Each structure stands twice: as C-alpha cells, then as structure tokens.
Amino acid sequence: MLSNTLNTNEVKGHDAAEVELQRIDTLGRSTVFAKIAETPSAQHRLTIKHQETGAGSKLRRRSLIRVDVTSISTVDSVTPVTTSAYLVLDAPVGALLADTEMKRVLAEL
C-alpha cells in the first residue's frame, strides 16, 4: 500500500530535488497523487494503476506509472499545455516465482 504522502526520497525531479506529492484519489486499482504546492493552472500528477488478467500460471499484471505536468505555453503565455511520460510493465506474475525478470527489464530500460 502506498502512503498518502510521497515526500522523503521517493520522487526526484530532473534537478534531483524532491517532488512532494499527496494522494488525491484512489479508485479501484488506480491511485492519483498531486504535487503539494501546485497551482490549479499548473497541475502536476502522478498516477499508478494496476490491472490483472488471466488466472493461475497465466496470470499477468499490467502496471502503469504516469506523470502529467501542465504548464502555460511559452508561445502565447495563455494556453495550458500538458506534457506526459509513462511506463508500463506487463509481467507474467502467475508463472514467475521471483521478481528477477521484472527488475531486469526495468534496469535495461
């Protein structure tokens, strides 16, 4: 279970500074965090979702981590624009006894 606030060393920005986030929504297997000091016109979101399909040794888990940052356009200084990045891990959890392969593909990515 994720904590309600991610603010110690969990998330770092491009400049290696901590990004403090707090949970704003949990629905089913999806959790959304918002940057604590964000403004309404400059939203900063972290979304974590999980989905499982199959059963037994055919069980697969698809996990998504996504970051969305909204800023004001530098072209017209008015239009909000959103930049996103996400990672999906699709793993055969029903057929693996350890997370070695998952760690391998994430490290290589």
C-alpha positions as CSV (number, residue, x, y, z in Angstrom):
1,M,0.0,0.0,0.0
2,L,1.3,3.4,-0.9
3,S,1.5,6.1,1.7
4,N,-0.8,9.2,1.4
5,T,2.2,11.5,1.0
6,L,5.3,10.8,-1.1
7,N,7.8,13.3,0.2
8,T,11.1,11.8,1.5
9,N,13.3,10.3,-1.2
10,E,10.6,8.6,-3.3
11,V,10.3,11.1,-6.1
12,K,13.0,13.3,-7.5
13,G,12.7,15.9,-10.3
14,H,15.2,16.5,-13.2
15,D,17.3,18.7,-10.9
16,A,17.5,16.0,-8.2
17,A,15.2,18.0,-5.9
18,E,12.4,16.2,-4.1
19,V,9.0,16.4,-5.6
20,E,6.4,16.3,-2.7
21,L,3.2,14.6,-3.7
22,Q,0.0,13.8,-1.8
23,R,-2.7,11.3,-2.6
24,I,-5.8,12.9,-4.0
25,D,-7.8,10.0,-5.3
26,T,-8.0,6.2,-5.1
27,L,-10.5,4.3,-7.2
28,G,-10.1,0.5,-7.5
29,R,-6.6,-0.3,-8.5
30,S,-5.7,3.3,-9.5
31,T,-4.1,6.0,-7.3
32,V,-3.5,9.6,-8.2
33,F,-1.1,11.9,-6.4
34,A,-0.8,15.7,-6.8
35,K,2.2,17.9,-6.2
36,I,1.6,19.5,-2.8
37,A,2.5,23.1,-3.9
38,E,0.8,23.1,-7.3
39,T,-1.5,25.8,-8.6
40,P,-4.7,25.0,-10.5
41,S,-3.3,26.2,-13.7
42,A,-0.1,24.2,-13.3
43,Q,-1.2,20.7,-12.3
44,H,1.4,18.1,-11.6
45,R,0.1,14.5,-11.3
46,L,1.5,11.0,-10.6
47,T,-0.9,8.1,-11.5
48,I,-0.2,4.5,-10.6
49,K,-2.6,1.8,-12.0
50,H,-2.6,-2.0,-11.9
51,Q,-4.7,-4.5,-13.9
52,E,-4.6,-8.3,-13.7
53,T,-5.9,-10.7,-16.3
54,G,-5.9,-14.5,-16.5
55,A,-5.6,-17.0,-13.7
56,G,-3.1,-19.5,-12.3
57,S,0.1,-19.7,-14.3
58,K,-1.5,-17.5,-17.0
59,L,-2.0,-14.6,-14.5
60,R,-0.5,-11.3,-15.9
61,R,-0.2,-8.0,-14.1
62,R,0.0,-4.7,-16.1
63,S,1.3,-1.8,-14.0
64,L,1.4,1.7,-15.3
65,I,3.2,4.7,-13.8
66,R,2.4,8.1,-15.4
67,V,3.4,11.7,-14.8
68,D,1.5,14.6,-16.2
69,V,2.7,18.2,-15.9
70,T,0.6,21.1,-17.0
71,S,2.2,24.4,-17.7
72,I,1.4,27.6,-19.6
73,S,2.6,27.8,-23.2
74,T,5.7,29.8,-23.7
75,V,4.4,30.8,-27.1
76,D,1.3,32.7,-26.1
77,S,1.6,32.8,-22.3
78,V,-2.1,31.8,-22.1
79,T,-2.7,28.3,-23.3
80,P,-2.3,25.5,-20.8
81,V,-0.3,22.5,-22.3
82,T,0.3,19.1,-20.7
83,T,3.5,17.0,-21.1
84,S,3.2,13.3,-20.1
85,A,5.6,10.4,-19.6
86,Y,4.6,6.9,-18.7
87,L,6.0,3.4,-18.2
88,V,4.1,0.1,-18.5
89,L,5.3,-3.1,-17.0
90,D,3.4,-6.2,-18.3
91,A,4.6,-9.3,-16.4
92,P,3.5,-12.9,-16.2
93,V,3.2,-12.9,-12.4
94,G,1.4,-16.3,-12.3
95,A,4.4,-18.0,-14.0
96,L,7.3,-16.3,-12.0
97,L,8.4,-17.2,-8.5
98,A,10.6,-14.1,-8.1
99,D,10.7,-10.6,-9.5
100,T,14.1,-11.0,-11.1
101,E,12.9,-10.7,-14.7
102,M,10.8,-7.6,-13.9
103,K,13.9,-6.0,-12.3
104,R,16.0,-7.0,-15.3
105,V,13.7,-5.4,-17.9
106,L,13.3,-2.2,-15.8
107,A,17.0,-1.9,-15.3
108,E,17.7,-2.3,-19.0
109,L,15.0,0.2,-19.9
